[in-house]
Amino acid sequence: MSAAQALLFLGDLRAATPVPETELHFRSPFTLLVAVVLSAQATDASVNRATDPERGGLFAAADTPAAMVALGVEEVGRHIRTIGLWQGKARNVVALSQQLLDRHGGGVPNDREALEALPGVGRKTASVVLSVAFEQAEMAVDTHIFRLGNRTGLAPGKNVLEVERELLKRCPAEWLRDAHHWLILHGRYVCKARMPECWRCVAAAHCNYRDKVLVAPATRATPRG
């Protein structure tokens, strides 16, 4: 995909969703950080259910680093048992909370190196926090964006870092924060892993995927009687 074509592709996503937002529910940089850590290999919806403060979720019991440490690994685990890999995530959430208290006065740092030094925080998680909580121009690449970047030709790469670098080159700086959301939502709901729903893709005209599915599969009729 050429640079001009990439701009048209992103422009179509922008026109369709001019004010995109993360689907994770949070109310502070700390709760965003915890939610993103919990979302690894889990859906945003499952994380929202487990953390929902109005339903007695994790953030009702602890929404600050000090409260999370006081809650402890066992109780954090009790709240997030419905999320994949919950045992390790419970340990990481408590450990990163303790580290925030010990090294950052209980606040969430706004630089990548400090974020990636926290337990359970990798490059993608740090990018999301920097972009969403601190409004920095970052591009977080998850499995959806990695797939979309390669399938469409928008940002081909052998690994997430290569895809990230291509997207940083091809996306206007002023679009970067929103572009992460455009791409992840598009990959999650339209350019799906098993079968992309090209027939309802707003950017299909600028996509280089050779095997576009331009017609929706026929719905099976329900047998009568």
ChimeraX attribute file (.defattr): number of C-alpha atoms within 10 A of each C-alpha:
attribute: neighborCount
match mode: 1-to-1
recipient: residues
	/A:1	16
	/A:2	11
	/A:3	12
	/A:4	10
	/A:5	17
	/A:6	21
	/A:7	17
	/A:8	16
	/A:9	20
	/A:10	22
	/A:11	18
	/A:12	19
	/A:13	21
	/A:14	20
	/A:15	11
	/A:16	14
	/A:17	15
	/A:18	13
	/A:19	10
	/A:20	15
	/A:21	14
	/A:22	16
	/A:23	13
	/A:24	17
	/A:25	17
	/A:26	21
	/A:27	10
	/A:28	13
	/A:29	19
	/A:30	21
	/A:31	21
	/A:32	22
	/A:33	24
	/A:34	29
	/A:35	22
	/A:36	23
	/A:37	23
	/A:38	29
	/A:39	21
	/A:40	19
	/A:41	11
	/A:42	16
	/A:43	14
	/A:44	19
	/A:45	12
	/A:46	16
	/A:47	26
	/A:48	20
	/A:49	19
	/A:50	22
	/A:51	26
	/A:52	15
	/A:53	16
	/A:54	10
	/A:55	11
	/A:56	13
	/A:57	19
	/A:58	25
	/A:59	24
	/A:60	12
	/A:61	17
	/A:62	19
	/A:63	19
	/A:64	20
	/A:65	25
	/A:66	15
	/A:67	14
	/A:68	23
	/A:69	19
	/A:70	16
	/A:71	16
	/A:72	16
	/A:73	19
	/A:74	12
	/A:75	14
	/A:76	25
	/A:77	20
	/A:78	15
	/A:79	19
	/A:80	22
	/A:81	14
	/A:82	14
	/A:83	21
	/A:84	17
	/A:85	15
	/A:86	18
	/A:87	16
	/A:88	13
	/A:89	24
	/A:90	25
	/A:91	18
	/A:92	20
	/A:93	27
	/A:94	24
	/A:95	20
	/A:96	23
	/A:97	26
	/A:98	21
	/A:99	19
	/A:100	22
	/A:101	17
	/A:102	10
	/A:103	12
	/A:104	13
	/A:105	12
	/A:106	16
	/A:107	15
	/A:108	24
	/A:109	19
	/A:110	17
	/A:111	14
	/A:112	15
	/A:113	11
	/A:114	15
	/A:115	23
	/A:116	16
	/A:117	13
	/A:118	18
	/A:119	18
	/A:120	21
	/A:121	21
	/A:122	14
	/A:123	17
	/A:124	21
	/A:125	26
	/A:126	25
	/A:127	24
	/A:128	25
	/A:129	26
	/A:130	25
	/A:131	20
	/A:132	19
	/A:133	18
	/A:134	13
	/A:135	12
	/A:136	16
	/A:137	20
	/A:138	23
	/A:139	25
	/A:140	28
	/A:141	26
	/A:142	20
	/A:143	14
	/A:144	18
	/A:145	28
	/A:146	24
	/A:147	22
	/A:148	27
	/A:149	22
	/A:150	17
	/A:151	19
	/A:152	21
	/A:153	18
	/A:154	27
	/A:155	23
	/A:156	21
	/A:157	17
	/A:158	9
	/A:159	11
	/A:160	20
	/A:161	15
	/A:162	15
	/A:163	25
	/A:164	23
	/A:165	15
	/A:166	16
	/A:167	23
	/A:168	16
	/A:169	12
	/A:170	19
	/A:171	18
	/A:172	12
	/A:173	12
	/A:174	9
	/A:175	15
	/A:176	20
	/A:177	22
	/A:178	22
	/A:179	26
	/A:180	25
	/A:181	24
	/A:182	25
	/A:183	23
	/A:184	22
	/A:185	21
	/A:186	21
	/A:187	22
	/A:188	15
	/A:189	13
	/A:190	19
	/A:191	23
	/A:192	16
	/A:193	15
	/A:194	6
	/A:195	11
	/A:196	22
	/A:197	21
	/A:198	21
	/A:199	14
	/A:200	14
	/A:201	18
	/A:202	18
	/A:203	19
	/A:204	17
	/A:205	12
	/A:206	20
	/A:207	20
	/A:208	15
	/A:209	17
	/A:210	8
	/A:211	10
	/A:212	15
	/A:213	14
	/A:214	13
	/A:215	10
	/A:216	10
	/A:217	9
	/A:218	6
	/A:219	6
	/A:220	6
	/A:221	6
	/A:222	6
	/A:223	5
	/A:224	4
	/A:225	3
